[in-house]
Structures are given as structure tokens and as C-alpha cells.
Amino acid sequence: MPKRLQLPDIFRYKSYAKWLGDAFDAVQAQDAGMTHRKFSELCGYKSSGAISLIATGKRRLSVEGCRRIAAALRLNAGQSQHLEYMVHYEQAEDFESRASWLRRMRAAKRFAEVWEDTLKAYDVYAHWYLPVLLEVVSLPDFQEDPAWVVARVHQRITPQQVRDGIEQLERLGFLERGEDGRLSRLDMIISTPAEVSSDVLKQHQREMMKLAADALDSQVRERRDMRVMTVAISHAQAARIKGRLTQFQKELAEIVAEDEPIEGVYQLNTQWFELTDPPEEDGS
């Protein structure tokens, strides 16, 4: 194996499996005789297919294995630490644990630069009230007074959350102050890359569904609209309905963009999911 390996930039990754697969391809490109067997042995594994299984997500990478791989590939301290953080991040069992490991990963300047848009989206959607505050600022009678916001927002929000939330939205560049000191929302799109959708957006959706459940009892019918339907249909029909829901949301976005006076902040949640599992295949 070459003394100086040209490896993919590890700080461009949040998935250790994806990085390891790309790292093997890079090593193989520099050493035509490199195989998964040799690479696994080099990293201290007895199983010839260990690296292949880890890279395809069929085998978990232990912290000990992570350190062996880091040594075999001659990673420096910062790279080795990031590899270990990725292992903890991907194997964390709940959102709070994953968020904790992501905070450690983003302490590396290179990672924070590469993943800037993703991390901004993560920060905004990590707390249900941040997107809400972003919209509340647009109200014509908005007052930067936590007591006013608490009284105006129907859902449970604390004065401290209001103060911290506005400060964070300013820091992230979604709010700015004019010369008169008043806050206004910048015309920025919150980018939600695919890498973040499976993590923080799921948490955001859970929180918004809880708010919808609360509104069922706490809001009068005239201020809300809740509908349910249970149907037995084909998979083709289900796909068509999902497509209609996507189109419907696009049409709503066009309505929202119309030049009308802002009078309130609303939340739309859509859920479409299967209640039954496919039949088990007959193994006989």
C-alpha cells in the first residue's frame, strides 16, 4: 500500500459506512492489488468480508474497530476523532443522542463549513417554536416582547424560548434588525437537504403532530380543520394519492405567496401511511 494515501475528505461525511466504502475505493485506485480481504486484514479483522459488510451497513463498526481503521489508514487525531464521532452519531438510538454527537462533530471547522446549510436547517427544525417565531415576526402588530409572543402564540411557549429563539434566528441569518432596531424576516429559504430529512425533520414532524393533537381539544372548530379517512385500496392508488398530496402542497405554497395582508400563523401537517403490512412470502 502507498506510504501516502489520498483519502476522501472525512469531514464531508456524516456516515462512517459511506466514508469507509469511498476510502476503500480510493485505496484500491492507488494499489491495484488491494482487495476487501487484504483491506480487512490490514484493519485487524479476521473476517475477509468485514470491511465490505461495514461499508454496506450490514455490520456495525465498534469503537475499537474504528480506532484500528484509523491507525491502518494513518488518520491524524482530528480525522480519527471525527470517524469515532460518526460511529456514535449513526448508532445513537434517539434524536437527543444524535443531536449531542452532531454538536461534537460540528466543532471541527472543516465539518461546519462543508455542512453549513444542513446544520442551519438542523438548528431551525430542532425546536418546534423556531419556525413558528420566524413566521410570528411577520405579523404587522409584532412586538419583540416575550410576554406578547407568549400571549399571542396559541401553543405552549415560554418567555425564555422566545428570547433564545429570536437570538438564534438572528445568529443564523434568518432575522435582521433595521436601523430602527425592529426585527424583520429575511427572504431566505430554509434548505432541507436529504441528509437531514431523516433525522431532525422527523423530530420536527413528531412535535408538530403533538401540537395538532393539542389543538383538537384546545381550539374551537372554526379555527382548525382536522380530517381522517381509512381506506382499503391498491398500491397504485396509494401512489396516486401521495402524488396528489404533493401537488396540493405546491398549490398551497402558491396561495401563501399571494400578496395578502398577514393576519395569523397557521400550521399544516399531512400524514399518509399504510396500516397493514404486506403478506409474508410462502417459503414452501
Residue frames as qw, qx, qy, qz and C-alpha x, y, z in Angstrom:
[[0.000, 0.890, 0.456, 0.000, 0.00, 0.00, 0.00],
 [0.360, 0.661, -0.059, 0.656, 1.35, 3.50, -0.83],
 [0.415, -0.164, -0.513, 0.734, 3.01, 5.30, 2.06],
 [0.133, 0.227, 0.183, -0.947, 0.94, 8.43, 1.47],
 [0.170, 0.464, 0.862, 0.111, -2.71, 7.63, 0.92],
 [0.180, -0.073, -0.168, -0.966, -5.04, 10.02, -0.85],
 [0.021, -0.394, -0.897, 0.198, -8.30, 9.51, 1.02],
 [0.101, -0.687, -0.469, -0.546, -11.68, 11.24, 0.62],
 [0.035, -0.394, 0.335, -0.855, -12.12, 14.23, 2.91],
 [0.284, -0.297, -0.884, 0.224, -13.63, 12.64, 6.02],
 [0.039, 0.344, 0.413, -0.842, -15.20, 15.93, 7.13],
 [0.385, 0.090, -0.400, -0.827, -17.50, 15.83, 4.10],
 [0.516, -0.164, -0.814, -0.209, -19.23, 12.80, 5.64],
 [0.527, -0.389, 0.364, -0.662, -21.75, 12.13, 8.39],
 [0.973, -0.020, 0.028, -0.230, -21.92, 8.41, 7.58],
 [0.372, -0.606, 0.689, 0.141, -18.92, 6.32, 8.57],
 [0.746, 0.181, 0.636, 0.078, -20.13, 3.48, 6.30],
 [0.563, 0.813, 0.145, 0.035, -20.25, 5.73, 3.24],
 [0.009, -0.894, 0.445, 0.051, -16.82, 7.18, 4.02],
 [0.587, -0.374, 0.712, 0.093, -15.31, 3.73, 4.59],
 [0.759, 0.425, 0.486, 0.086, -16.66, 2.47, 1.27],
 [0.408, 0.908, -0.055, 0.073, -15.26, 5.50, -0.55],
 [0.290, -0.785, 0.546, 0.050, -11.97, 5.17, 1.34],
 [0.746, -0.080, 0.644, 0.149, -11.58, 1.56, 0.18],
 [0.663, 0.680, 0.284, 0.129, -12.25, 2.61, -3.42],
 [0.111, 0.956, -0.269, 0.030, -9.60, 5.33, -3.08],
 [0.502, -0.566, 0.648, 0.090, -7.03, 2.91, -1.65],
 [0.783, 0.211, 0.572, 0.126, -7.78, 0.35, -4.35],
 [0.509, 0.855, 0.071, 0.061, -7.28, 3.03, -7.03],
 [0.019, -0.878, 0.475, -0.056, -3.79, 3.65, -5.61],
 [0.252, -0.381, 0.889, -0.025, -2.97, -0.03, -5.08],
 [0.657, 0.166, -0.465, -0.570, -4.40, -2.32, -7.76],
 [0.468, 0.068, -0.876, 0.097, -3.62, -5.37, -5.65],
 [0.219, -0.077, 0.594, -0.770, -5.82, -4.21, -2.76],
 [0.424, -0.306, -0.765, -0.377, -8.85, -6.42, -2.10],
 [0.589, -0.605, -0.037, -0.535, -11.53, -6.42, 0.58],
 [0.919, -0.250, -0.253, 0.169, -9.74, -9.39, 2.17],
 [0.605, 0.185, -0.237, 0.737, -6.39, -7.55, 2.34],
 [0.106, -0.560, 0.047, -0.820, -8.04, -4.35, 3.49],
 [0.757, -0.544, -0.167, -0.321, -9.92, -6.17, 6.26],
 [0.870, -0.151, -0.246, 0.399, -6.71, -7.87, 7.41],
 [0.368, 0.402, -0.150, 0.825, -4.89, -4.55, 7.32],
 [0.345, -0.557, 0.051, -0.754, -7.56, -3.11, 9.65],
 [0.134, -0.295, 0.813, -0.484, -7.17, -6.02, 12.07],
 [0.792, 0.046, 0.183, -0.581, -10.25, -8.08, 11.10],
 [0.408, -0.191, 0.887, 0.102, -10.08, -11.86, 10.80],
 [0.584, 0.539, 0.595, -0.125, -13.14, -11.98, 8.57],
 [0.415, 0.033, 0.487, 0.768, -12.22, -11.31, 4.94],
 [0.030, 0.594, 0.560, 0.577, -15.50, -9.53, 4.27],
 [0.307, -0.582, -0.510, 0.554, -15.61, -7.37, 7.40],
 [0.090, -0.335, 0.084, 0.934, -14.93, -4.03, 5.70],
 [0.163, -0.182, -0.674, -0.697, -17.39, -4.78, 2.90],
 [0.322, -0.564, -0.760, 0.011, -20.11, -5.61, 5.43],
 [0.251, -0.561, -0.325, 0.719, -19.43, -2.42, 7.44],
 [0.044, -0.197, 0.314, 0.928, -19.37, -0.24, 4.32],
 [0.284, -0.265, -0.690, -0.611, -22.73, -1.63, 3.16],
 [0.455, -0.352, 0.216, -0.789, -24.34, -1.21, 6.59],
 [0.845, -0.128, -0.461, -0.240, -24.66, -4.93, 7.24],
 [0.744, -0.242, -0.441, 0.441, -22.27, -4.88, 10.19],
 [0.259, -0.962, -0.058, -0.063, -21.84, -2.30, 12.92],
 [0.548, 0.496, -0.378, 0.557, -18.49, -0.69, 13.48],
 [0.656, -0.635, -0.315, 0.258, -17.27, -0.78, 17.08],
 [0.114, -0.974, 0.194, 0.028, -15.19, 1.97, 18.64],
 [0.640, -0.454, 0.547, 0.293, -12.26, -0.47, 18.84],
 [0.675, 0.365, 0.529, 0.363, -12.66, -1.31, 15.14],
 [0.216, 0.962, 0.132, 0.101, -12.89, 2.40, 14.36],
 [0.323, -0.855, 0.372, 0.165, -9.54, 3.01, 16.04],
 [0.702, -0.128, 0.604, 0.354, -7.91, 0.12, 14.18],
 [0.546, 0.667, 0.414, 0.292, -9.14, 1.52, 10.86],
 [0.006, -0.998, 0.060, 0.007, -7.89, 5.00, 11.77],
 [0.508, -0.631, 0.516, 0.277, -4.44, 3.58, 12.56],
 [0.702, 0.159, 0.607, 0.336, -4.33, 1.46, 9.40],
 [0.420, 0.763, 0.355, 0.338, -5.24, 4.44, 7.19],
 [0.503, -0.046, -0.145, 0.851, -2.89, 6.76, 9.10],
 [0.109, -0.837, -0.370, -0.389, -5.59, 9.26, 10.01],
 [0.200, 0.359, -0.408, 0.815, -4.49, 12.23, 12.10],
 [0.038, -0.199, -0.756, 0.622, -6.02, 12.98, 15.50],
 [0.381, 0.272, 0.122, -0.875, -8.80, 15.20, 14.16],
 [0.568, 0.166, -0.599, -0.539, -9.77, 12.73, 11.43],
 [0.339, -0.043, -0.923, 0.175, -9.70, 9.80, 13.85],
 [0.125, 0.228, 0.596, -0.759, -11.91, 11.68, 16.28],
 [0.505, 0.245, -0.141, -0.816, -14.41, 12.54, 13.54],
 [0.508, 0.077, -0.810, -0.281, -14.57, 8.89, 12.46],
 [0.195, -0.166, -0.866, 0.429, -15.35, 7.90, 16.04],
 [0.274, 0.264, 0.311, -0.871, -17.98, 10.63, 16.35],
 [0.531, 0.161, -0.478, -0.680, -19.66, 9.38, 13.16],
 [0.390, -0.061, -0.919, 0.024, -19.88, 5.91, 14.66],
 [0.019, -0.290, -0.696, 0.657, -21.59, 7.22, 17.80],
 [0.337, 0.266, -0.030, -0.903, -23.83, 9.55, 15.76],
 [0.534, 0.101, -0.626, -0.559, -25.13, 6.85, 13.42],
 [0.463, -0.131, -0.873, 0.084, -25.59, 4.28, 16.15],
 [0.156, -0.008, 0.484, -0.861, -27.39, 6.60, 18.61],
 [0.002, 0.363, 0.931, 0.046, -30.87, 5.32, 19.38],
 [0.025, 0.820, 0.542, -0.182, -32.76, 8.61, 19.81],
 [0.326, 0.839, 0.153, 0.409, -32.82, 12.14, 18.47],
 [0.351, -0.923, 0.149, -0.052, -31.29, 13.77, 21.57],
 [0.765, -0.375, 0.394, 0.346, -28.28, 11.44, 21.48],
 [0.650, 0.439, 0.365, 0.501, -27.76, 12.03, 17.76],
 [0.073, 0.952, 0.086, 0.286, -28.02, 15.79, 18.28],
 [0.570, -0.773, 0.240, 0.142, -25.41, 15.57, 21.05],
 [0.749, -0.118, 0.442, 0.479, -22.92, 13.76, 18.80],
 [0.460, 0.707, 0.319, 0.433, -23.64, 16.13, 15.93],
 [0.191, -0.979, 0.050, -0.053, -22.71, 19.06, 18.19],
 [0.651, -0.536, 0.413, 0.343, -19.34, 17.42, 18.77],
 [0.683, 0.297, 0.478, 0.465, -18.85, 16.81, 15.06],
 [0.266, 0.879, 0.242, 0.313, -19.62, 20.41, 14.15],
 [0.452, -0.834, 0.131, 0.286, -16.88, 21.65, 16.50],
 [0.619, -0.095, 0.473, 0.620, -14.48, 20.77, 13.68],
 [0.142, 0.617, -0.086, -0.770, -14.21, 23.89, 11.50],
 [0.077, 0.195, -0.779, -0.591, -13.92, 21.91, 8.27],
 [0.008, 0.384, 0.923, 0.017, -17.10, 19.93, 9.01],
 [0.081, 0.678, 0.444, -0.580, -19.01, 23.09, 9.96],
 [0.119, 0.506, -0.349, -0.780, -18.01, 24.74, 6.68],
 [0.076, 0.030, -0.887, -0.453, -18.92, 21.79, 4.48],
 [0.160, -0.467, -0.869, -0.035, -22.26, 21.14, 6.19],
 [0.007, 0.071, 0.229, -0.971, -23.25, 24.79, 6.80],
 [0.482, -0.120, -0.325, -0.805, -26.67, 24.63, 5.08],
 [0.643, -0.229, -0.725, -0.093, -27.54, 21.28, 6.63],
 [0.380, -0.198, -0.619, 0.658, -26.56, 22.49, 10.10],
 [0.194, -0.037, 0.059, -0.979, -28.67, 25.65, 9.69],
 [0.631, -0.197, -0.487, -0.570, -31.70, 23.53, 8.84],
 [0.598, -0.186, -0.734, 0.263, -30.89, 21.26, 11.77],
 [0.164, -0.075, -0.454, 0.872, -30.76, 24.22, 14.14],
 [0.379, -0.085, -0.109, -0.915, -34.08, 25.67, 12.93],
 [0.730, -0.153, -0.470, -0.472, -36.07, 22.43, 12.96],
 [0.413, 0.055, -0.815, 0.403, -34.58, 21.04, 16.17],
 [0.038, 0.304, 0.627, -0.716, -37.15, 23.06, 18.17],
 [0.192, 0.611, 0.743, 0.194, -40.77, 23.39, 17.06],
 [0.050, -0.879, -0.326, 0.344, -41.01, 27.03, 18.10],
 [0.321, -0.417, 0.341, 0.779, -38.20, 28.37, 15.86],
 [0.127, 0.281, 0.678, 0.667, -40.13, 28.10, 12.56],
 [0.141, -0.782, -0.607, 0.006, -43.15, 29.50, 14.43],
 [0.295, -0.731, -0.075, 0.611, -41.21, 32.53, 15.70],
 [0.309, -0.099, 0.517, 0.792, -39.88, 33.08, 12.20],
 [0.010, -0.527, -0.676, -0.515, -43.45, 33.50, 10.98],
 [0.283, -0.782, -0.491, 0.260, -44.73, 35.40, 14.03],
 [0.339, -0.415, 0.089, 0.840, -42.20, 38.17, 13.34],
 [0.108, 0.215, 0.588, 0.772, -44.10, 38.81, 10.08],
 [0.106, -0.731, -0.671, 0.061, -47.29, 39.78, 11.92],
 [0.181, 0.698, 0.124, 0.682, -47.98, 43.51, 11.42],
 [0.445, -0.802, 0.047, -0.395, -48.52, 44.07, 15.16],
 [0.858, -0.038, -0.384, 0.338, -45.48, 42.00, 16.22],
 [0.267, -0.888, 0.260, -0.271, -43.79, 43.14, 19.42],
 [0.625, 0.320, -0.635, 0.321, -40.37, 41.91, 20.47],
 [0.402, -0.446, 0.482, -0.637, -41.70, 41.26, 23.94],
 [0.177, 0.069, -0.981, 0.030, -41.63, 37.66, 25.20],
 [0.271, 0.292, 0.699, -0.594, -44.86, 38.26, 27.14],
 [0.523, 0.458, -0.088, -0.713, -46.58, 39.47, 23.95],
 [0.421, 0.313, -0.786, -0.327, -45.39, 36.43, 21.98],
 [0.000, -0.041, -0.954, 0.296, -46.43, 34.02, 24.74],
 [0.390, 0.390, 0.491, -0.675, -49.89, 35.58, 24.83],
 [0.517, 0.508, -0.255, -0.640, -50.23, 35.58, 21.04],
 [0.364, 0.273, -0.865, -0.211, -48.95, 32.08, 20.25],
 [0.808, -0.261, -0.140, -0.509, -51.65, 29.53, 20.96],
 [0.888, -0.012, -0.433, 0.155, -49.24, 26.70, 21.74],
 [0.669, -0.720, -0.012, 0.181, -47.16, 26.42, 24.90],
 [0.622, 0.482, -0.163, 0.595, -44.03, 28.56, 24.60],
 [0.557, -0.653, -0.272, 0.435, -42.00, 30.14, 27.39],
 [0.057, 0.988, -0.083, -0.115, -40.50, 33.66, 27.55],
 [0.452, -0.593, 0.579, 0.329, -37.02, 32.11, 27.66],
 [0.633, 0.242, 0.664, 0.315, -37.73, 30.12, 24.50],
 [0.342, 0.903, 0.256, 0.055, -38.83, 33.34, 22.81],
 [0.160, -0.914, 0.318, 0.197, -35.64, 35.19, 23.82],
 [0.535, -0.354, 0.698, 0.320, -33.34, 32.30, 22.90],
 [0.624, 0.455, 0.612, 0.172, -35.23, 31.58, 19.69],
 [0.299, 0.950, 0.085, -0.026, -35.04, 35.14, 18.36],
 [0.270, -0.792, 0.497, 0.232, -31.35, 35.34, 19.23],
 [0.613, -0.104, 0.735, 0.273, -30.68, 32.05, 17.42],
 [0.561, 0.664, 0.480, 0.124, -32.66, 33.07, 14.32],
 [0.099, 0.973, -0.160, -0.130, -30.68, 36.31, 14.17],
 [0.421, -0.595, 0.638, 0.248, -27.41, 34.44, 14.51],
 [0.626, 0.154, 0.729, 0.232, -28.40, 32.01, 11.75],
 [0.078, -0.180, 0.414, 0.889, -29.22, 34.91, 9.44],
 [0.004, 0.497, 0.821, 0.282, -32.99, 34.39, 9.14],
 [0.151, -0.911, -0.378, 0.065, -33.86, 37.60, 11.03],
 [0.479, 0.207, -0.064, 0.851, -32.27, 41.04, 10.86],
 [0.165, -0.735, -0.408, 0.516, -32.68, 44.38, 12.60],
 [0.355, 0.771, 0.261, 0.459, -33.41, 47.55, 10.71],
 [0.288, 0.395, -0.245, 0.837, -31.96, 50.95, 11.57],
 [0.469, -0.534, 0.037, -0.703, -34.90, 51.47, 13.92],
 [0.187, -0.330, 0.839, -0.389, -34.00, 48.26, 15.77],
 [0.801, 0.104, 0.252, -0.533, -37.12, 46.40, 14.64],
 [0.448, -0.168, 0.858, 0.186, -36.83, 42.77, 13.60],
 [0.698, 0.456, -0.112, -0.541, -37.78, 41.57, 10.14],
 [0.848, -0.013, 0.522, 0.091, -37.57, 38.24, 8.39],
 [0.009, 0.533, -0.605, -0.592, -35.07, 37.90, 5.58],
 [0.827, 0.361, -0.053, -0.428, -36.37, 36.36, 2.38],
 [0.047, 0.489, -0.869, -0.054, -34.35, 33.18, 2.83],
 [0.873, -0.021, -0.352, -0.338, -35.33, 29.61, 2.01],
 [0.560, -0.522, 0.617, -0.183, -34.56, 27.13, 4.77],
 [0.557, 0.398, -0.690, -0.236, -32.68, 24.45, 2.87],
 [0.777, -0.289, 0.465, -0.311, -33.53, 20.93, 3.99],
 [0.349, 0.485, -0.764, -0.243, -31.01, 18.60, 2.32],
 [0.852, -0.076, -0.449, -0.258, -31.75, 14.88, 2.17],
 [0.508, 0.190, -0.699, 0.466, -29.02, 14.22, 4.74],
 [0.097, -0.118, 0.535, -0.831, -31.01, 15.98, 7.42],
 [0.601, -0.153, -0.268, -0.737, -34.53, 14.96, 6.45],
 [0.746, -0.149, -0.645, -0.075, -34.32, 11.53, 8.03],
 [0.469, -0.106, -0.599, 0.640, -33.22, 12.95, 11.36],
 [0.023, -0.195, -0.360, 0.912, -34.24, 16.38, 12.55],
 [0.408, -0.058, -0.334, -0.848, -37.26, 16.70, 10.23],
 [0.548, -0.281, -0.781, -0.107, -38.72, 13.51, 11.68],
 [0.305, -0.309, -0.602, 0.670, -38.36, 15.04, 15.14],
 [0.145, 0.106, -0.008, -0.984, -39.96, 18.27, 13.93],
 [0.492, -0.171, -0.607, -0.600, -42.87, 16.33, 12.41],
 [0.467, -0.329, -0.787, 0.232, -43.40, 14.47, 15.70],
 [0.141, -0.279, -0.407, 0.858, -43.53, 17.75, 17.60],
 [0.290, 0.050, -0.232, -0.927, -45.95, 19.33, 15.13],
 [0.508, -0.250, -0.754, -0.334, -48.23, 16.29, 15.27],
 [0.341, -0.357, -0.695, 0.523, -48.33, 16.69, 19.05],
 [0.067, 0.212, 0.123, -0.967, -49.35, 20.33, 18.61],
 [0.418, -0.102, -0.559, -0.709, -52.10, 19.23, 16.22],
 [0.472, -0.340, -0.811, 0.063, -53.39, 16.78, 18.84],
 [0.185, -0.332, -0.478, 0.792, -53.42, 19.58, 21.44],
 [0.198, 0.086, -0.193, -0.957, -55.30, 21.88, 19.04],
 [0.354, -0.274, -0.818, -0.361, -58.01, 19.23, 18.66],
 [0.405, -0.580, -0.666, 0.236, -59.10, 19.93, 22.23],
 [0.312, -0.496, -0.236, 0.776, -57.91, 23.49, 22.81],
 [0.046, 0.166, -0.306, -0.936, -59.06, 25.28, 19.64],
 [0.583, 0.418, 0.413, -0.561, -62.65, 25.88, 18.54],
 [0.691, 0.292, 0.627, 0.210, -63.67, 24.08, 15.37],
 [0.394, 0.904, 0.160, -0.036, -63.88, 27.33, 13.36],
 [0.048, -0.892, 0.432, 0.124, -60.11, 27.87, 13.82],
 [0.301, -0.392, 0.854, 0.166, -58.97, 24.39, 12.81],
 [0.809, 0.300, -0.214, -0.457, -59.69, 21.64, 10.30],
 [0.295, -0.368, 0.880, -0.044, -58.99, 18.00, 11.14],
 [0.825, 0.249, -0.166, -0.480, -59.94, 15.18, 8.78],
 [0.360, -0.338, 0.869, 0.027, -59.36, 11.43, 8.81],
 [0.816, 0.311, -0.178, -0.453, -60.10, 8.67, 6.32],
 [0.458, -0.323, 0.827, 0.048, -59.32, 4.94, 6.41],
 [0.740, 0.469, -0.145, -0.461, -59.49, 3.15, 3.06],
 [0.725, -0.129, 0.646, 0.200, -58.63, -0.23, 1.51],
 [0.528, 0.789, -0.117, -0.291, -57.03, 0.44, -1.90],
 [0.910, 0.271, 0.000, 0.314, -54.33, -0.77, -4.29],
 [0.587, -0.429, 0.096, 0.680, -50.68, 0.29, -4.06],
 [0.323, 0.337, 0.419, 0.779, -51.11, 2.11, -7.37],
 [0.198, -0.828, -0.396, -0.345, -53.99, 4.14, -5.95],
 [0.596, -0.704, -0.130, 0.364, -51.93, 4.89, -2.82],
 [0.537, -0.104, 0.242, 0.801, -49.10, 6.21, -5.00],
 [0.108, 0.588, 0.447, 0.665, -51.55, 8.43, -6.92],
 [0.399, -0.856, -0.323, -0.069, -52.94, 9.86, -3.68],
 [0.625, -0.506, 0.023, 0.594, -49.44, 10.59, -2.41],
 [0.395, 0.198, 0.363, 0.820, -48.74, 12.41, -5.66],
 [0.119, -0.767, -0.439, -0.453, -51.93, 14.45, -5.25],
 [0.542, -0.775, -0.207, 0.251, -50.87, 15.44, -1.73],
 [0.562, -0.221, 0.190, 0.774, -47.52, 16.64, -3.08],
 [0.175, 0.449, 0.450, 0.752, -49.27, 18.66, -5.77],
 [0.327, -0.824, -0.438, -0.152, -51.72, 20.05, -3.22],
 [0.562, -0.633, -0.087, 0.524, -48.88, 21.33, -1.07],
 [0.403, 0.052, 0.329, 0.852, -47.34, 23.05, -4.10],
 [0.058, -0.658, -0.499, -0.562, -50.68, 24.74, -4.77],
 [0.480, -0.800, -0.321, 0.164, -50.86, 25.87, -1.15],
 [0.552, -0.335, 0.086, 0.759, -47.39, 27.39, -1.46],
 [0.197, 0.366, 0.426, 0.804, -48.65, 29.44, -4.41],
 [0.305, -0.797, -0.447, -0.267, -51.59, 30.70, -2.32],
 [0.602, -0.636, -0.165, 0.453, -49.25, 31.61, 0.55],
 [0.481, -0.071, 0.228, 0.844, -47.09, 33.61, -1.88],
 [0.088, 0.732, 0.490, 0.466, -50.04, 35.81, -2.88],
 [0.167, 0.233, -0.228, 0.930, -49.91, 39.47, -1.82],
 [0.497, -0.649, -0.479, -0.322, -52.43, 39.43, 1.03],
 [0.229, -0.706, 0.379, -0.553, -52.26, 41.07, 4.48],
 [0.476, 0.063, -0.833, 0.275, -50.78, 38.78, 7.14],
 [0.539, -0.519, 0.005, -0.663, -53.27, 38.17, 9.95],
 [0.823, -0.409, 0.319, -0.232, -52.23, 34.90, 11.59],
 [0.104, 0.507, -0.850, -0.097, -49.77, 31.99, 11.62],
 [0.912, 0.017, 0.064, -0.404, -51.09, 28.55, 10.66],
 [0.258, -0.427, 0.861, 0.097, -49.65, 25.04, 10.62],
 [0.842, 0.258, -0.207, -0.427, -50.35, 22.36, 8.01],
 [0.349, -0.358, 0.866, 0.005, -49.49, 18.72, 8.70],
 [0.809, 0.236, -0.275, -0.463, -50.24, 15.93, 6.22],
 [0.400, -0.340, 0.847, -0.086, -49.94, 12.25, 7.06],
 [0.836, 0.290, -0.223, -0.409, -50.39, 9.36, 4.66],
 [0.081, -0.463, 0.876, -0.106, -49.28, 5.92, 5.82],
 [0.653, -0.012, -0.686, -0.320, -50.12, 2.25, 5.47],
 [0.624, -0.441, 0.371, -0.529, -51.88, 0.48, 8.32],
 [0.976, -0.019, 0.195, -0.095, -51.19, -3.05, 7.08],
 [0.283, -0.576, 0.694, 0.326, -48.00, -4.96, 6.34],
 [0.606, 0.359, -0.548, -0.452, -47.57, -6.93, 3.10],
 [0.962, -0.165, 0.041, -0.213, -48.34, -10.67, 3.39],
 [0.458, -0.572, 0.663, 0.155, -45.47, -12.92, 4.35],
 [0.533, 0.458, -0.604, -0.375, -43.95, -14.82, 1.46],
 [0.962, -0.123, 0.131, -0.207, -44.68, -18.52, 1.42],
 [0.114, -0.693, 0.703, 0.108, -41.35, -20.22, 1.96],
 [0.764, 0.006, 0.641, -0.076, -42.66, -23.63, 0.96]]
